[in-house]
Amino acid sequence: MKREQVRARHAEGLISATHVIQNPADLGEWIVFFKKSAGRSYFLVDDNDEVESFGNLDDLVETLRGLGIKFAEIHL
């Protein structure tokens, strides 16, 4: 799901949870996915529909704040 879609769906109350996990392809990076109320999950993707990954959690948290997300589970 692209950033503008996340903002819109979060504002509509359609995102039920936000999870942060290590990128399985590179354990030094982090990725985020959103659960929708219907039980489906979506990764945060960029304009090229590729999963966005973050080298540090501070950058990821700033991105989530910019999307209006206030709570996220971090899985180590």
Phi and psi restraints in degrees (range 20) as a CNS / XPLOR table:
assign (resid 1 and name C) (resid 2 and name N)
       (resid 2 and name CA) (resid 2 and name C) 1.0 -77.5 20.0 2
assign (resid 2 and name N) (resid 2 and name CA)
       (resid 2 and name C) (resid 3 and name N) 1.0 161.0 20.0 2
assign (resid 2 and name C) (resid 3 and name N)
       (resid 3 and name CA) (resid 3 and name C) 1.0 -55.2 20.0 2
assign (resid 3 and name N) (resid 3 and name CA)
       (resid 3 and name C) (resid 4 and name N) 1.0 -45.0 20.0 2
assign (resid 3 and name C) (resid 4 and name N)
       (resid 4 and name CA) (resid 4 and name C) 1.0 -64.6 20.0 2
assign (resid 4 and name N) (resid 4 and name CA)
       (resid 4 and name C) (resid 5 and name N) 1.0 -32.4 20.0 2
assign (resid 4 and name C) (resid 5 and name N)
       (resid 5 and name CA) (resid 5 and name C) 1.0 -69.7 20.0 2
assign (resid 5 and name N) (resid 5 and name CA)
       (resid 5 and name C) (resid 6 and name N) 1.0 -39.3 20.0 2
assign (resid 5 and name C) (resid 6 and name N)
       (resid 6 and name CA) (resid 6 and name C) 1.0 -62.1 20.0 2
assign (resid 6 and name N) (resid 6 and name CA)
       (resid 6 and name C) (resid 7 and name N) 1.0 -47.4 20.0 2
assign (resid 6 and name C) (resid 7 and name N)
       (resid 7 and name CA) (resid 7 and name C) 1.0 -56.5 20.0 2
assign (resid 7 and name N) (resid 7 and name CA)
       (resid 7 and name C) (resid 8 and name N) 1.0 -48.0 20.0 2
assign (resid 7 and name C) (resid 8 and name N)
       (resid 8 and name CA) (resid 8 and name C) 1.0 -65.1 20.0 2
assign (resid 8 and name N) (resid 8 and name CA)
       (resid 8 and name C) (resid 9 and name N) 1.0 -47.4 20.0 2
assign (resid 8 and name C) (resid 9 and name N)
       (resid 9 and name CA) (resid 9 and name C) 1.0 -68.8 20.0 2
assign (resid 9 and name N) (resid 9 and name CA)
       (resid 9 and name C) (resid 10 and name N) 1.0 -34.8 20.0 2
assign (resid 9 and name C) (resid 10 and name N)
       (resid 10 and name CA) (resid 10 and name C) 1.0 -66.2 20.0 2
assign (resid 10 and name N) (resid 10 and name CA)
       (resid 10 and name C) (resid 11 and name N) 1.0 -42.6 20.0 2
assign (resid 10 and name C) (resid 11 and name N)
       (resid 11 and name CA) (resid 11 and name C) 1.0 -62.6 20.0 2
assign (resid 11 and name N) (resid 11 and name CA)
       (resid 11 and name C) (resid 12 and name N) 1.0 -31.6 20.0 2
assign (resid 11 and name C) (resid 12 and name N)
       (resid 12 and name CA) (resid 12 and name C) 1.0 -83.9 20.0 2
assign (resid 12 and name N) (resid 12 and name CA)
       (resid 12 and name C) (resid 13 and name N) 1.0 -4.1 20.0 2
assign (resid 12 and name C) (resid 13 and name N)
       (resid 13 and name CA) (resid 13 and name C) 1.0 78.0 20.0 2
assign (resid 13 and name N) (resid 13 and name CA)
       (resid 13 and name C) (resid 14 and name N) 1.0 22.3 20.0 2
assign (resid 13 and name C) (resid 14 and name N)
       (resid 14 and name CA) (resid 14 and name C) 1.0 -91.0 20.0 2
assign (resid 14 and name N) (resid 14 and name CA)
       (resid 14 and name C) (resid 15 and name N) 1.0 -9.6 20.0 2
assign (resid 14 and name C) (resid 15 and name N)
       (resid 15 and name CA) (resid 15 and name C) 1.0 -98.9 20.0 2
assign (resid 15 and name N) (resid 15 and name CA)
       (resid 15 and name C) (resid 16 and name N) 1.0 121.4 20.0 2
assign (resid 15 and name C) (resid 16 and name N)
       (resid 16 and name CA) (resid 16 and name C) 1.0 -94.4 20.0 2
assign (resid 16 and name N) (resid 16 and name CA)
       (resid 16 and name C) (resid 17 and name N) 1.0 -21.1 20.0 2
assign (resid 16 and name C) (resid 17 and name N)
       (resid 17 and name CA) (resid 17 and name C) 1.0 -160.2 20.0 2
assign (resid 17 and name N) (resid 17 and name CA)
       (resid 17 and name C) (resid 18 and name N) 1.0 152.9 20.0 2
assign (resid 17 and name C) (resid 18 and name N)
       (resid 18 and name CA) (resid 18 and name C) 1.0 -125.1 20.0 2
assign (resid 18 and name N) (resid 18 and name CA)
       (resid 18 and name C) (resid 19 and name N) 1.0 129.8 20.0 2
assign (resid 18 and name C) (resid 19 and name N)
       (resid 19 and name CA) (resid 19 and name C) 1.0 -125.3 20.0 2
assign (resid 19 and name N) (resid 19 and name CA)
       (resid 19 and name C) (resid 20 and name N) 1.0 140.1 20.0 2
assign (resid 19 and name C) (resid 20 and name N)
       (resid 20 and name CA) (resid 20 and name C) 1.0 -116.1 20.0 2
assign (resid 20 and name N) (resid 20 and name CA)
       (resid 20 and name C) (resid 21 and name N) 1.0 127.7 20.0 2
assign (resid 20 and name C) (resid 21 and name N)
       (resid 21 and name CA) (resid 21 and name C) 1.0 -134.5 20.0 2
assign (resid 21 and name N) (resid 21 and name CA)
       (resid 21 and name C) (resid 22 and name N) 1.0 161.3 20.0 2
assign (resid 21 and name C) (resid 22 and name N)
       (resid 22 and name CA) (resid 22 and name C) 1.0 -70.0 20.0 2
assign (resid 22 and name N) (resid 22 and name CA)
       (resid 22 and name C) (resid 23 and name N) 1.0 143.8 20.0 2
assign (resid 22 and name C) (resid 23 and name N)
       (resid 23 and name CA) (resid 23 and name C) 1.0 -69.7 20.0 2
assign (resid 23 and name N) (resid 23 and name CA)
       (resid 23 and name C) (resid 24 and name N) 1.0 118.6 20.0 2
assign (resid 23 and name C) (resid 24 and name N)
       (resid 24 and name CA) (resid 24 and name C) 1.0 -60.3 20.0 2
assign (resid 24 and name N) (resid 24 and name CA)
       (resid 24 and name C) (resid 25 and name N) 1.0 -26.3 20.0 2
assign (resid 24 and name C) (resid 25 and name N)
       (resid 25 and name CA) (resid 25 and name C) 1.0 -80.8 20.0 2
assign (resid 25 and name N) (resid 25 and name CA)
       (resid 25 and name C) (resid 26 and name N) 1.0 -21.0 20.0 2
assign (resid 25 and name C) (resid 26 and name N)
       (resid 26 and name CA) (resid 26 and name C) 1.0 -154.2 20.0 2
assign (resid 26 and name N) (resid 26 and name CA)
       (resid 26 and name C) (resid 27 and name N) 1.0 99.2 20.0 2
assign (resid 26 and name C) (resid 27 and name N)
       (resid 27 and name CA) (resid 27 and name C) 1.0 -65.2 20.0 2
assign (resid 27 and name N) (resid 27 and name CA)
       (resid 27 and name C) (resid 28 and name N) 1.0 -6.4 20.0 2
assign (resid 27 and name C) (resid 28 and name N)
       (resid 28 and name CA) (resid 28 and name C) 1.0 -88.9 20.0 2
assign (resid 28 and name N) (resid 28 and name CA)
       (resid 28 and name C) (resid 29 and name N) 1.0 1.9 20.0 2
assign (resid 28 and name C) (resid 29 and name N)
       (resid 29 and name CA) (resid 29 and name C) 1.0 -123.2 20.0 2
assign (resid 29 and name N) (resid 29 and name CA)
       (resid 29 and name C) (resid 30 and name N) 1.0 161.8 20.0 2
assign (resid 29 and name C) (resid 30 and name N)
       (resid 30 and name CA) (resid 30 and name C) 1.0 -122.8 20.0 2
assign (resid 30 and name N) (resid 30 and name CA)
       (resid 30 and name C) (resid 31 and name N) 1.0 145.3 20.0 2
assign (resid 30 and name C) (resid 31 and name N)
       (resid 31 and name CA) (resid 31 and name C) 1.0 -128.9 20.0 2
assign (resid 31 and name N) (resid 31 and name CA)
       (resid 31 and name C) (resid 32 and name N) 1.0 162.5 20.0 2
assign (resid 31 and name C) (resid 32 and name N)
       (resid 32 and name CA) (resid 32 and name C) 1.0 -128.6 20.0 2
assign (resid 32 and name N) (resid 32 and name CA)
       (resid 32 and name C) (resid 33 and name N) 1.0 142.0 20.0 2
assign (resid 32 and name C) (resid 33 and name N)
       (resid 33 and name CA) (resid 33 and name C) 1.0 -135.7 20.0 2
assign (resid 33 and name N) (resid 33 and name CA)
       (resid 33 and name C) (resid 34 and name N) 1.0 154.9 20.0 2
assign (resid 33 and name C) (resid 34 and name N)
       (resid 34 and name CA) (resid 34 and name C) 1.0 -118.1 20.0 2
assign (resid 34 and name N) (resid 34 and name CA)
       (resid 34 and name C) (resid 35 and name N) 1.0 136.6 20.0 2
assign (resid 34 and name C) (resid 35 and name N)
       (resid 35 and name CA) (resid 35 and name C) 1.0 -98.8 20.0 2
assign (resid 35 and name N) (resid 35 and name CA)
       (resid 35 and name C) (resid 36 and name N) 1.0 131.6 20.0 2
assign (resid 35 and name C) (resid 36 and name N)
       (resid 36 and name CA) (resid 36 and name C) 1.0 -93.3 20.0 2
assign (resid 36 and name N) (resid 36 and name CA)
       (resid 36 and name C) (resid 37 and name N) 1.0 161.1 20.0 2
assign (resid 36 and name C) (resid 37 and name N)
       (resid 37 and name CA) (resid 37 and name C) 1.0 -60.8 20.0 2
assign (resid 37 and name N) (resid 37 and name CA)
       (resid 37 and name C) (resid 38 and name N) 1.0 -21.6 20.0 2
assign (resid 37 and name C) (resid 38 and name N)
       (resid 38 and name CA) (resid 38 and name C) 1.0 -82.9 20.0 2
assign (resid 38 and name N) (resid 38 and name CA)
       (resid 38 and name C) (resid 39 and name N) 1.0 2.2 20.0 2
assign (resid 38 and name C) (resid 39 and name N)
       (resid 39 and name CA) (resid 39 and name C) 1.0 93.8 20.0 2
assign (resid 39 and name N) (resid 39 and name CA)
       (resid 39 and name C) (resid 40 and name N) 1.0 -2.4 20.0 2
assign (resid 39 and name C) (resid 40 and name N)
       (resid 40 and name CA) (resid 40 and name C) 1.0 -86.0 20.0 2
assign (resid 40 and name N) (resid 40 and name CA)
       (resid 40 and name C) (resid 41 and name N) 1.0 152.8 20.0 2
assign (resid 40 and name C) (resid 41 and name N)
       (resid 41 and name CA) (resid 41 and name C) 1.0 -120.5 20.0 2
assign (resid 41 and name N) (resid 41 and name CA)
       (resid 41 and name C) (resid 42 and name N) 1.0 146.8 20.0 2
assign (resid 41 and name C) (resid 42 and name N)
       (resid 42 and name CA) (resid 42 and name C) 1.0 -136.9 20.0 2
assign (resid 42 and name N) (resid 42 and name CA)
       (resid 42 and name C) (resid 43 and name N) 1.0 134.5 20.0 2
assign (resid 42 and name C) (resid 43 and name N)
       (resid 43 and name CA) (resid 43 and name C) 1.0 -81.6 20.0 2
assign (resid 43 and name N) (resid 43 and name CA)
       (resid 43 and name C) (resid 44 and name N) 1.0 152.9 20.0 2
assign (resid 43 and name C) (resid 44 and name N)
       (resid 44 and name CA) (resid 44 and name C) 1.0 -74.4 20.0 2
assign (resid 44 and name N) (resid 44 and name CA)
       (resid 44 and name C) (resid 45 and name N) 1.0 123.3 20.0 2
assign (resid 44 and name C) (resid 45 and name N)
       (resid 45 and name CA) (resid 45 and name C) 1.0 -121.6 20.0 2
assign (resid 45 and name N) (resid 45 and name CA)
       (resid 45 and name C) (resid 46 and name N) 1.0 159.3 20.0 2
assign (resid 45 and name C) (resid 46 and name N)
       (resid 46 and name CA) (resid 46 and name C) 1.0 -89.1 20.0 2
assign (resid 46 and name N) (resid 46 and name CA)
       (resid 46 and name C) (resid 47 and name N) 1.0 -171.3 20.0 2
assign (resid 46 and name C) (resid 47 and name N)
       (resid 47 and name CA) (resid 47 and name C) 1.0 -65.3 20.0 2
assign (resid 47 and name N) (resid 47 and name CA)
       (resid 47 and name C) (resid 48 and name N) 1.0 -18.1 20.0 2
assign (resid 47 and name C) (resid 48 and name N)
       (resid 48 and name CA) (resid 48 and name C) 1.0 -96.7 20.0 2
assign (resid 48 and name N) (resid 48 and name CA)
       (resid 48 and name C) (resid 49 and name N) 1.0 12.7 20.0 2
assign (resid 48 and name C) (resid 49 and name N)
       (resid 49 and name CA) (resid 49 and name C) 1.0 61.3 20.0 2
assign (resid 49 and name N) (resid 49 and name CA)
       (resid 49 and name C) (resid 50 and name N) 1.0 29.1 20.0 2
assign (resid 49 and name C) (resid 50 and name N)
       (resid 50 and name CA) (resid 50 and name C) 1.0 -103.0 20.0 2
assign (resid 50 and name N) (resid 50 and name CA)
       (resid 50 and name C) (resid 51 and name N) 1.0 142.0 20.0 2
assign (resid 50 and name C) (resid 51 and name N)
       (resid 51 and name CA) (resid 51 and name C) 1.0 -60.1 20.0 2
assign (resid 51 and name N) (resid 51 and name CA)
       (resid 51 and name C) (resid 52 and name N) 1.0 128.1 20.0 2
assign (resid 51 and name C) (resid 52 and name N)
       (resid 52 and name CA) (resid 52 and name C) 1.0 -77.7 20.0 2
assign (resid 52 and name N) (resid 52 and name CA)
       (resid 52 and name C) (resid 53 and name N) 1.0 137.3 20.0 2
assign (resid 52 and name C) (resid 53 and name N)
       (resid 53 and name CA) (resid 53 and name C) 1.0 -127.2 20.0 2
assign (resid 53 and name N) (resid 53 and name CA)
       (resid 53 and name C) (resid 54 and name N) 1.0 154.7 20.0 2
assign (resid 53 and name C) (resid 54 and name N)
       (resid 54 and name CA) (resid 54 and name C) 1.0 -127.5 20.0 2
assign (resid 54 and name N) (resid 54 and name CA)
       (resid 54 and name C) (resid 55 and name N) 1.0 134.0 20.0 2
assign (resid 54 and name C) (resid 55 and name N)
       (resid 55 and name CA) (resid 55 and name C) 1.0 -73.5 20.0 2
assign (resid 55 and name N) (resid 55 and name CA)
       (resid 55 and name C) (resid 56 and name N) 1.0 -24.5 20.0 2
assign (resid 55 and name C) (resid 56 and name N)
       (resid 56 and name CA) (resid 56 and name C) 1.0 -143.0 20.0 2
assign (resid 56 and name N) (resid 56 and name CA)
       (resid 56 and name C) (resid 57 and name N) 1.0 156.0 20.0 2
assign (resid 56 and name C) (resid 57 and name N)
       (resid 57 and name CA) (resid 57 and name C) 1.0 -68.8 20.0 2
assign (resid 57 and name N) (resid 57 and name CA)
       (resid 57 and name C) (resid 58 and name N) 1.0 -28.8 20.0 2
assign (resid 57 and name C) (resid 58 and name N)
       (resid 58 and name CA) (resid 58 and name C) 1.0 -59.8 20.0 2
assign (resid 58 and name N) (resid 58 and name CA)
       (resid 58 and name C) (resid 59 and name N) 1.0 -44.4 20.0 2
assign (resid 58 and name C) (resid 59 and name N)
       (resid 59 and name CA) (resid 59 and name C) 1.0 -65.1 20.0 2
assign (resid 59 and name N) (resid 59 and name CA)
       (resid 59 and name C) (resid 60 and name N) 1.0 -39.9 20.0 2
assign (resid 59 and name C) (resid 60 and name N)
       (resid 60 and name CA) (resid 60 and name C) 1.0 -64.2 20.0 2
assign (resid 60 and name N) (resid 60 and name CA)
       (resid 60 and name C) (resid 61 and name N) 1.0 -43.1 20.0 2
assign (resid 60 and name C) (resid 61 and name N)
       (resid 61 and name CA) (resid 61 and name C) 1.0 -62.9 20.0 2
assign (resid 61 and name N) (resid 61 and name CA)
       (resid 61 and name C) (resid 62 and name N) 1.0 -42.1 20.0 2
assign (resid 61 and name C) (resid 62 and name N)
       (resid 62 and name CA) (resid 62 and name C) 1.0 -61.4 20.0 2
assign (resid 62 and name N) (resid 62 and name CA)
       (resid 62 and name C) (resid 63 and name N) 1.0 -39.7 20.0 2
assign (resid 62 and name C) (resid 63 and name N)
       (resid 63 and name CA) (resid 63 and name C) 1.0 -63.4 20.0 2
assign (resid 63 and name N) (resid 63 and name CA)
       (resid 63 and name C) (resid 64 and name N) 1.0 -45.8 20.0 2
assign (resid 63 and name C) (resid 64 and name N)
       (resid 64 and name CA) (resid 64 and name C) 1.0 -61.7 20.0 2
assign (resid 64 and name N) (resid 64 and name CA)
       (resid 64 and name C) (resid 65 and name N) 1.0 -42.1 20.0 2
assign (resid 64 and name C) (resid 65 and name N)
       (resid 65 and name CA) (resid 65 and name C) 1.0 -60.1 20.0 2
assign (resid 65 and name N) (resid 65 and name CA)
       (resid 65 and name C) (resid 66 and name N) 1.0 -41.1 20.0 2
assign (resid 65 and name C) (resid 66 and name N)
       (resid 66 and name CA) (resid 66 and name C) 1.0 -64.3 20.0 2
assign (resid 66 and name N) (resid 66 and name CA)
       (resid 66 and name C) (resid 67 and name N) 1.0 -23.5 20.0 2
assign (resid 66 and name C) (resid 67 and name N)
       (resid 67 and name CA) (resid 67 and name C) 1.0 -89.0 20.0 2
assign (resid 67 and name N) (resid 67 and name CA)
       (resid 67 and name C) (resid 68 and name N) 1.0 -3.2 20.0 2
assign (resid 67 and name C) (resid 68 and name N)
       (resid 68 and name CA) (resid 68 and name C) 1.0 89.8 20.0 2
assign (resid 68 and name N) (resid 68 and name CA)
       (resid 68 and name C) (resid 69 and name N) 1.0 7.0 20.0 2
assign (resid 68 and name C) (resid 69 and name N)
       (resid 69 and name CA) (resid 69 and name C) 1.0 -82.5 20.0 2
assign (resid 69 and name N) (resid 69 and name CA)
       (resid 69 and name C) (resid 70 and name N) 1.0 128.7 20.0 2
assign (resid 69 and name C) (resid 70 and name N)
       (resid 70 and name CA) (resid 70 and name C) 1.0 -108.6 20.0 2
assign (resid 70 and name N) (resid 70 and name CA)
       (resid 70 and name C) (resid 71 and name N) 1.0 -20.0 20.0 2
assign (resid 70 and name C) (resid 71 and name N)
       (resid 71 and name CA) (resid 71 and name C) 1.0 -132.2 20.0 2
assign (resid 71 and name N) (resid 71 and name CA)
       (resid 71 and name C) (resid 72 and name N) 1.0 138.3 20.0 2
assign (resid 71 and name C) (resid 72 and name N)
       (resid 72 and name CA) (resid 72 and name C) 1.0 -150.7 20.0 2
assign (resid 72 and name N) (resid 72 and name CA)
       (resid 72 and name C) (resid 73 and name N) 1.0 143.0 20.0 2
assign (resid 72 and name C) (resid 73 and name N)
       (resid 73 and name CA) (resid 73 and name C) 1.0 -90.6 20.0 2
assign (resid 73 and name N) (resid 73 and name CA)
       (resid 73 and name C) (resid 74 and name N) 1.0 132.9 20.0 2
assign (resid 73 and name C) (resid 74 and name N)
       (resid 74 and name CA) (resid 74 and name C) 1.0 -107.7 20.0 2
assign (resid 74 and name N) (resid 74 and name CA)
       (resid 74 and name C) (resid 75 and name N) 1.0 123.8 20.0 2
assign (resid 74 and name C) (resid 75 and name N)
       (resid 75 and name CA) (resid 75 and name C) 1.0 -104.1 20.0 2
assign (resid 75 and name N) (resid 75 and name CA)
       (resid 75 and name C) (resid 76 and name N) 1.0 119.8 20.0 2
